Amino acid sequence: MKSKGFTLIEFIIVVTIVSTLSIIAIPVYKKYIEKAKTSQKGVLIEKTLN
């Protein structure tokens, strides 16, 4: 008899993998957003000076 669905161990492994990826991705994403905002501010300053 084969059951459908995940076992608890499989679920814990998936949660661990997703958590690890998010720990890596969130700081990278924040740096990307900050760099984009800084770049946008530079463009706006250039437009107002010209």
N, CA, C and O atoms as a Tinker XYZ file with bonds, in Angstrom:
   200  protein
     1  N      0.849000   -1.184000    0.000000    73     2
     2  CA     0.000000    0.000000    0.000000    64     1     3
     3  C      0.892000    1.244000    0.000000    63     2     4     5
     4  O      1.674000    1.464000    0.925000    81     3
     5  N      0.763000    2.025000   -1.021000    73     3     6
     6  CA     1.594000    3.228000   -1.156000    64     5     7
     7  C      0.780000    4.460000   -0.765000    63     6     8     9
     8  O     -0.325000    4.679000   -1.261000    81     7
     9  N      1.353000    5.258000    0.136000    73     7    10
    10  CA     0.645000    6.464000    0.563000    64     9    11
    11  C      1.077000    7.657000   -0.276000    63    10    12    13
    12  O      2.192000    7.692000   -0.798000    81    11
    13  N      0.205000    8.612000   -0.398000    73    11    14
    14  CA     0.510000    9.827000   -1.141000    64    13    15
    15  C      0.916000   10.927000   -0.179000    63    14    16    17
    16  O      0.489000   10.947000    0.976000    81    15
    17  N      1.744000   11.841000   -0.664000    73    15    18
    18  CA     2.134000   12.971000    0.165000    64    17    19
    19  C      3.573000   12.854000    0.643000    63    18    20    21
    20  O      4.286000   11.906000    0.315000    81    19
    21  N      3.975000   13.843000    1.424000    73    19    22
    22  CA     5.335000   13.918000    1.932000    64    21    23
    23  C      5.424000   13.308000    3.326000    63    22    24    25
    24  O      4.470000   13.340000    4.103000    81    23
    25  N      6.584000   12.757000    3.618000    73    23    26
    26  CA     6.832000   12.344000    4.993000    64    25    27
    27  C      7.355000   13.562000    5.752000    63    26    28    29
    28  O      7.684000   14.585000    5.151000    81    27
    29  N      7.426000   13.446000    7.047000    73    27    30
    30  CA     7.887000   14.563000    7.864000    64    29    31
    31  C      9.343000   14.901000    7.547000    63    30    32    33
    32  O      9.707000   16.076000    7.500000    81    31
    33  N     10.165000   13.900000    7.333000    73    31    34
    34  CA    11.578000   14.127000    7.021000    64    33    35
    35  C     11.719000   14.874000    5.695000    63    34    36    37
    36  O     12.511000   15.811000    5.594000    81    35
    37  N     10.966000   14.471000    4.690000    73    35    38
    38  CA    11.014000   15.167000    3.400000    64    37    39
    39  C     10.595000   16.623000    3.552000    63    38    40    41
    40  O     11.201000   17.514000    2.958000    81    39
    41  N      9.569000   16.858000    4.340000    73    39    42
    42  CA     9.109000   18.226000    4.571000    64    41    43
    43  C     10.170000   19.061000    5.271000    63    42    44    45
    44  O     10.398000   20.213000    4.902000    81    43
    45  N     10.816000   18.491000    6.278000    73    43    46
    46  CA    11.870000   19.215000    7.007000    64    45    47
    47  C     13.037000   19.536000    6.078000    63    46    48    49
    48  O     13.607000   20.624000    6.150000    81    47
    49  N     13.396000   18.590000    5.202000    73    47    50
    50  CA    14.486000   18.829000    4.255000    64    49    51
    51  C     14.135000   19.965000    3.300000    63    50    52    53
    52  O     14.972000   20.825000    3.027000    81    51
    53  N     12.920000   19.974000    2.799000    73    51    54
    54  CA    12.490000   21.041000    1.885000    64    53    55
    55  C     12.499000   22.388000    2.588000    63    54    56    57
    56  O     12.958000   23.377000    2.016000    81    55
    57  N     12.007000   22.444000    3.803000    73    55    58
    58  CA    11.993000   23.701000    4.564000    64    57    59
    59  C     13.419000   24.185000    4.809000    63    58    60    61
    60  O     13.692000   25.382000    4.721000    81    59
    61  N     14.324000   23.267000    5.113000    73    59    62
    62  CA    15.729000   23.627000    5.342000    64    61    63
    63  C     16.358000   24.195000    4.079000    63    62    64    65
    64  O     17.071000   25.196000    4.140000    81    63
    65  N     16.105000   23.573000    2.943000    73    63    66
    66  CA    16.663000   24.052000    1.672000    64    65    67
    67  C     16.114000   25.430000    1.332000    63    66    68    69
    68  O     16.872000   26.318000    0.943000    81    67
    69  N     14.821000   25.616000    1.470000    73    67    70
    70  CA    14.210000   26.913000    1.163000    64    69    71
    71  C     14.736000   27.985000    2.118000    63    70    72    73
    72  O     15.005000   29.109000    1.696000    81    71
    73  N     14.882000   27.652000    3.380000    73    71    74
    74  CA    15.416000   28.616000    4.350000    64    73    75
    75  C     16.832000   29.016000    4.007000    63    74    76    77
    76  O     17.180000   30.195000    4.073000    81    75
    77  N     17.656000   28.045000    3.641000    73    75    78
    78  CA    19.044000   28.336000    3.271000    64    77    79
    79  C     19.108000   29.229000    2.045000    63    78    80    81
    80  O     19.889000   30.180000    2.010000    81    79
    81  N     18.304000   28.936000    1.049000    73    79    82
    82  CA    18.288000   29.772000   -0.151000    64    81    83
    83  C     17.823000   31.189000    0.150000    63    82    84    85
    84  O     18.359000   32.147000   -0.408000    81    83
    85  N     16.836000   31.334000    1.022000    73    83    86
    86  CA    16.357000   32.676000    1.355000    64    85    87
    87  C     17.375000   33.454000    2.173000    63    86    88    89
    88  O     17.485000   34.672000    2.034000    81    87
    89  N     18.122000   32.757000    3.028000    73    87    90
    90  CA    19.172000   33.424000    3.808000    64    89    91
    91  C     20.231000   33.998000    2.872000    63    90    92    93
    92  O     20.789000   35.063000    3.139000    81    91
    93  N     20.504000   33.300000    1.787000    73    91    94
    94  CA    21.490000   33.774000    0.814000    64    93    95
    95  C     20.893000   34.861000   -0.080000    63    94    96    97
    96  O     21.556000   35.855000   -0.375000    81    95
    97  N     19.660000   34.676000   -0.506000    73    95    98
    98  CA    19.068000   35.546000   -1.521000    64    97    99
    99  C     18.633000   36.908000   -0.984000    63    98   100   101
   100  O     18.740000   37.900000   -1.706000    81    99
   101  N     18.158000   36.992000    0.226000    73    99   102
   102  CA    17.618000   38.253000    0.743000    64   101   103
   103  C     18.676000   39.355000    0.818000    63   102   104   105
   104  O     18.400000   40.466000    0.365000    81   103
   105  N     19.867000   39.112000    1.362000    73   103   106
   106  CA    20.878000   40.183000    1.368000    64   105   107
   107  C     21.303000   40.609000   -0.046000    63   106   108   109
   108  O     21.539000   41.790000   -0.299000    81   107
   109  N     21.397000   39.645000   -0.952000    73   107   110
   110  CA    21.760000   39.968000   -2.339000    64   109   111
   111  C     20.680000   40.837000   -2.970000    63   110   112   113
   112  O     20.983000   41.800000   -3.675000    81   111
   113  N     19.425000   40.498000   -2.716000    73   111   114
   114  CA    18.308000   41.275000   -3.258000    64   113   115
   115  C     18.297000   42.691000   -2.681000    63   114   116   117
   116  O     18.044000   43.654000   -3.404000    81   115
   117  N     18.569000   42.819000   -1.382000    73   115   118
   118  CA    18.604000   44.150000   -0.759000    64   117   119
   119  C     19.708000   45.015000   -1.354000    63   118   120   121
   120  O     19.507000   46.207000   -1.584000    81   119
   121  N     20.880000   44.416000   -1.605000    73   119   122
   122  CA    21.967000   45.166000   -2.227000    64   121   123
   123  C     21.581000   45.608000   -3.632000    63   122   124   125
   124  O     21.882000   46.731000   -4.038000    81   123
   125  N     20.921000   44.734000   -4.368000    73   123   126
   126  CA    20.474000   45.052000   -5.719000    64   125   127
   127  C     19.485000   46.221000   -5.706000    63   126   128   129
   128  O     19.591000   47.134000   -6.526000    81   127
   129  N     18.537000   46.194000   -4.789000    73   127   130
   130  CA    17.544000   47.268000   -4.686000    64   129   131
   131  C     18.212000   48.580000   -4.306000    63   130   132   133
   132  O     17.897000   49.623000   -4.879000    81   131
   133  N     19.135000   48.541000   -3.342000    73   131   134
   134  CA    19.827000   49.762000   -2.910000    64   133   135
   135  C     20.654000   50.350000   -4.053000    63   134   136   137
   136  O     20.693000   51.567000   -4.235000    81   135
   137  N     21.312000   49.484000   -4.821000    73   135   138
   138  CA    22.107000   49.948000   -5.951000    64   137   139
   139  C     21.208000   50.582000   -7.020000    63   138   140   141
   140  O     21.576000   51.589000   -7.625000    81   139
   141  N     20.052000   50.000000   -7.246000    73   139   142
   142  CA    19.117000   50.550000   -8.220000    64   141   143
   143  C     18.591000   51.909000   -7.768000    63   142   144   145
   144  O     18.453000   52.820000   -8.585000    81   143
   145  N     18.297000   52.055000   -6.487000    73   143   146
   146  CA    17.815000   53.335000   -5.963000    64   145   147
   147  C     18.895000   54.409000   -6.082000    63   146   148   149
   148  O     18.614000   55.544000   -6.465000    81   147
   149  N     20.135000   54.037000   -5.750000    73   147   150
   150  CA    21.245000   54.984000   -5.843000    64   149   151
   151  C     21.454000   55.423000   -7.282000    63   150   152   153
   152  O     21.684000   56.602000   -7.550000    81   151
   153  N     21.375000   54.483000   -8.199000    73   151   154
   154  CA    21.535000   54.787000   -9.619000    64   153   155
   155  C     20.420000   55.722000  -10.092000    63   154   156   157
   156  O     20.669000   56.670000  -10.838000    81   155
   157  N     19.203000   55.449000   -9.656000    73   155   158
   158  CA    18.066000   56.280000  -10.044000    64   157   159
   159  C     18.220000   57.704000   -9.507000    63   158   160   161
   160  O     17.892000   58.669000  -10.198000    81   159
   161  N     18.715000   57.833000   -8.285000    73   159   162
   162  CA    18.928000   59.163000   -7.713000    64   161   163
   163  C     19.968000   59.929000   -8.510000    63   162   164   165
   164  O     19.821000   61.132000   -8.725000    81   163
   165  N     21.029000   59.237000   -8.956000    73   163   166
   166  CA    22.052000   59.882000   -9.773000    64   165   167
   167  C     21.498000   60.382000  -11.082000    63   166   168   169
   168  O     21.852000   61.471000  -11.533000    81   167
   169  N     20.630000   59.599000  -11.701000    73   167   170
   170  CA    20.017000   60.012000  -12.960000    64   169   171
   171  C     19.140000   61.229000  -12.738000    63   170   172   173
   172  O     19.159000   62.153000  -13.551000    81   171
   173  N     18.376000   61.252000  -11.662000    73   171   174
   174  CA    17.511000   62.400000  -11.385000    64   173   175
   175  C     18.330000   63.665000  -11.119000    63   174   176   177
   176  O     17.949000   64.753000  -11.552000    81   175
   177  N     19.448000   63.527000  -10.412000    73   175   178
   178  CA    20.306000   64.681000  -10.144000    64   177   179
   179  C     20.880000   65.223000  -11.452000    63   178   180   181
   180  O     20.916000   66.434000  -11.666000    81   179
   181  N     21.328000   64.319000  -12.325000    73   179   182
   182  CA    21.874000   64.757000  -13.616000    64   181   183
   183  C     20.831000   65.485000  -14.447000    63   182   184   185
   184  O     21.135000   66.478000  -15.109000    81   183
   185  N     19.606000   64.991000  -14.410000    73   183   186
   186  CA    18.526000   65.618000  -15.198000    64   185   187
   187  C     18.231000   67.028000  -14.674000    63   186   188   189
   188  O     17.990000   67.947000  -15.457000    81   187
   189  N     18.251000   67.193000  -13.354000    73   187   190
   190  CA    17.937000   68.522000  -12.807000    64   189   191
   191  C     19.066000   69.515000  -13.032000    63   190   192   193
   192  O     18.819000   70.715000  -13.151000    81   191
   193  N     20.303000   69.029000  -13.093000    73   191   194
   194  CA    21.422000   69.929000  -13.315000    64   193   195
   195  C     21.538000   70.346000  -14.781000    63   194   196   197
   196  O     22.102000   71.400000  -15.076000    81   195
   197  N     21.028000   69.558000  -15.677000    73   195   198
   198  CA    21.120000   69.898000  -17.113000    64   197   199
   199  C     19.956000   70.689000  -17.579000    63   198   200
   200  O     19.885000   71.050000  -18.754000    81   199
